[in-house]
């Protein structure tokens, strides 16, 4: 395995990001503070362009010519352009969603689809014609999940890096070196940008970056993990991406519970909830990194476990998720069944 690609992409991102920062300010791609946002000053937000260009450099230089991933790159370019337009002129939700659908269709019609999932005892569920809409839904969902978690300095870049590192490790263990190479190059690009994006950030990735990273991670999962993991193949990429997926899922649940429109913004995402618990900006980001790392470790264990190990791992993951929900109050501060039971049990033993 040649690691020159990750180093090249890392260095390219470090070199390119200051130039992208100047470009963002020049064209007015800036993020203004408001009541929902944590930052207090105007920030350039086109940083994802540096991630995209540095990855493209690695793709052109290091990916074997025998591997044809051009449909993925074309789709990535479309989603990146949608992000740039949104960062500069604030696209409507419909236009943004339309651009995401077009980008998702490109790799799908290029042959990358979720063709089946494997379930316990070796059975396999083939999706047939449903594979196309299912894959498009997956790509759009994960693209938006990464986009929604991008609320603190270094948060989306760090969570994406942990997911990409995990996917790389699994791809190498399965002998899928092209997928590992793509993941590592994207990891290098993201880490190079993170040098400027960790708190206190000098530049935001903006929708240019969060949409691009979400799109690439979702497509890489389809290209690699869905087709190669022998057991619980559907669960592995979902567990790796547990933090952004859960944050999005509970945002939907929260808005339904409080009878608010699904698209309405709020300050009850996971990072907002942890900050309200009294943790600093950096502590909150590192805590979410740790949770992402924990879920990624669970995903790796899942691929190496027998049936009993898989069952225990999944039960543990579900318990951890429930505790995160209750402790942070991400759905509602009144929702605390396990914590209330623990408190009641302690009182009875006194």
N, C-alpha and C positions, 0 to 999 in steps of 0.2 A: 504494500500500500504506500503510494507516494504522497507525502504530506506537503509538497511544494505549493499545491493549490491553496490550502488554507492560509499559509504564510503570505503568499502573494496577495490574496484577497484582503487579509488583515492590514497589510502595509498600504495597499491601494485605498482602503477605506479611511485610514488615518490621514493620508495625503489629500484625498478628495474632499473630506468633510468641511475643512475651513473654506474651500472655494464654494462649496454648495451653500454654506452659511451666508457668504457675501451675495450669492445669486438670490437667495430667498429674500434678503432685505431689499435688494434692488428691484425685484418684481412684486414686492408686497405680500409674499407668502409668510405672514407672521400670525402668531396666535396671541390675541388680546385677552387679558385677564377678565374674568367675570365671576359671578357668585358661585358658579359650579366648579370653577377651576382652582387648583391649589397654588399655581404660580401667581406672583404679584406684579410681574412686569412683562412687557411685550417681548415675545421670543420668536426667532426664525423657526419655521417648521417644515422645511423641505428636506430634512436629513435623510429620508428614505432614498432619495436620488443617489446619494453616495453609496448606500448599501447595494442598490440595483446596479450601478455602473461597475463597482468593484467586483460584484458577483459575475457580471457579464464578461469582464476581463478574464476571470478565472475559467469561466465556461469555454471561452474561445481558445484559451491557451492550453488547458489541461484535460478537457474531456475527450476521450477517444473518438476519432472521426467515425468509427464503426457504430457508435451509439447515436441514435437519432432522437433527440429530445427537443427538436425545434418547435413543436406544437406547444410545449410547456413554456419555452422562452417567449413565444409570440403572445400567449395568454398572460404571462407575467408582465410583458411590456404594455399590454392593454390595461391591466389593473394598475400598473404604475402611473400611466397617463391619466387614468381616472383619479388617482390620488393627487397628482399634481394639480389638476383642474379644481379639485375640491379644496386643496390647500390655498390656492390663489383666489378662487371666486366663490367658494361655498356652494357646491352643487345641491340641487334639491334631492330629497331622499329617493324619489323615483328615478332620476337620472343616474344617481350613484348605484342604485340597485340594478338598473339596466346594464350599466357598464360591468358590474360584477358578474351578471348572468352571461354576458358575451364572453368575458374572460374565462369563465368556468367551462363554457361549451367547447372552447378551442382544444384543450387537451383531451376532453371526453371524446370528441370526434376524431382526435388523433390516435385513439385506441386505448386510452387509460381510463378504465372504469372499475368500479367495485363489482366484480363478476359473481362473487359468492362470499358467504361467511361459513366458517366451520363451527360446529357446536359440540358439546360433550359427546363422548362415545364414538367420535369419528364421523358423525353425519355431516353432510354438507348441504347448505341451502343455496341453490342457484337462483340468481335474480332474473336471468334472461333479459327481456326487453326493459324491465324495470331498472336495470343497471344504469342506464343513461340518466334518467331523472334523479335517481338516488345519489349518484356521484356528483351531479350538479348541486344538489341540496347540500351534500357534505362540504364541497369546496366553498360555497357561498356562506355556509354556517360558520366554518372555522375562520374564514377570512374576516367575518364580522366579529367573531369572538376575540381575536387578537386586536382588532380595531377598538373594541370596547374597553379592553383592559389597559389601553394606553392612556393612563391618567396620572402617572407620577414619573419623575425623572428616572430613566433607566428601567422602568418596569416591563414594558412590552419587549424591549430588546433583550433583557435578561431572561425573562420567561421563555422567549423564543429560542434563545441560545441553549437553555437547558433542554428544551424539547429537541432541538437539532442535534445536540450532543448525544442524547439518548437514541434517537433514530440512527445516527451514525454508528453507534456501538452495536445496535441490533442488526443493522445492515451488514457490518463487517462480520459479525458472528454467523450470519446466514450466507456469507460469501457473495453478497450483492454489492460488489465494489463500485459500480457506477453510481448507485444510489448513495452509498457512503461518501463518495467523492463530492457529489452535488451538495449533500448535507454539510459536509465539512467546509466546503468553499463558502456556502451561505453563512455558516457559523463564523468563519474568519471575517467576512464582510460585516456581520452584525457586531462582533466583538470590537472591530476597529472603530465602528461608529460609537459603540458604548463608551469608549474612552472620552468622548465629548458629551455624552448623553447622561452619564451617571450624575447623581446629585452633588453639587448644584450644576444642572445642565447648561451647556452653552448653546445647544440647538436641540429642537425636537425632531423626531422622525416624521411627524405629521401623518396624514392619511397616506401619503406617498409611501411611507415605510411600513405602517401597520397593515395596510391592505396588501402590499407586496409580500411581507413576511407571512401573513395569514394564508394568503393564496399559495405560496410556495410550500409551506409546511403541509397544508391539506393535500396538495398534489403529490408531494413526495410520499406521504402516507399511502395514497392510492397506488402509486407506482411500486412501492416496496412492501410495506407492512401488511396491507390487506391481502396481498397475493402470496405471501411467503410464511406468515406465522401459522403454525399447524393447528393450534388450539386457541379458542377464544380470540380469533383474529380481529373481530370487531372491537373487542375491549382494549387491546393494546394501544392503538393510537388515541383512543378516547381517554385512557388513563394518563398517557403522556401529556395530553393537552387538558388535563382535568381542571386546572385553575381557570383558564379563559372560558372553557365550556361551562363550568359551574357558575361563574360570574354572570355569563349571558343568560343561562337557564333561570337563575334565581332573580335576575332583573325582570324577566318575563313574568315569573310567578308573583313577584312583588307588585308589579303593576296591575296584574289581574286581581290580586287580593285587595289592593287599594283602589280598584276601579279607575285606573288611569290608562290613557292610550299607551300602547306598547312602544311607540317611538318617543314617548316623552322622556327627557333626560332627568336624572336625579343625582343626589349625592349619597347613594346607599350602595355603591359598588363595594367590592371587598376591600379595596385600598382605602376608601372613605371610612368604612366601618372600623378598620384597624386604627386609623389615625384618631378617630373619635374615642377609642379606648385609651388614648394617652401616649401612643407611640409616635416617635418623630418620623419625618419623611424617610430618612435613610433606613431607620429600623423597620418601618413598614415594608419597604421594598425588599430588604434582606429577608424578612419573615416570609414574604410571598415567594422569594427565591427558594427558601428552605422547603416550603410546602410543595413547590413544583419539583424540586429535587426528590422529595419523599415519594411523590406520585410516580415520577420517572423510574425510581428504584423499584417500586411495586410493579411497574410494567415490565421491567427486565426480569424480575423474579417470576412473573406470570408466564413468560416464555420458556422458563427453565424448570417449571414445577410439574409434578404429577398431579392427578386429579385432586387429591386431598390438599396439596399445597396451593393449587389454584383457587380452591374453594375458600381456604383460610385467608389467602391474600385478598380476594374480592370482598369477603366479609369485613376484613380489617379496613380496607379502603372505604367501604360504605359507612362504617362507624366513625372513621376520621372525618369524612365529609359531613356527617350529621353533627358532630361536635363543632366543626368549623362554623356551620350554619347557626348553631345555637349560641356559641360564644361571641361571635361577631354581630349577631342580630341582622344578618344580611337580608333575611326575608321579613322578619318582624322581631322587635325586642321582646315581645310577649311569647314568642315561640321557643320554649325551652323544655321539652318533655324529658330528655335524659338528665339534664342538669337539675331540674326540679326533683326528679326521682332520687338522684344522688344526695341532694340536700335533705330530702325527706328521710332517706335511709340513715343519714348521719344524725339527724335529730332523734330518731327512734333508738339509736344505739347509745345515746348519751344517758 
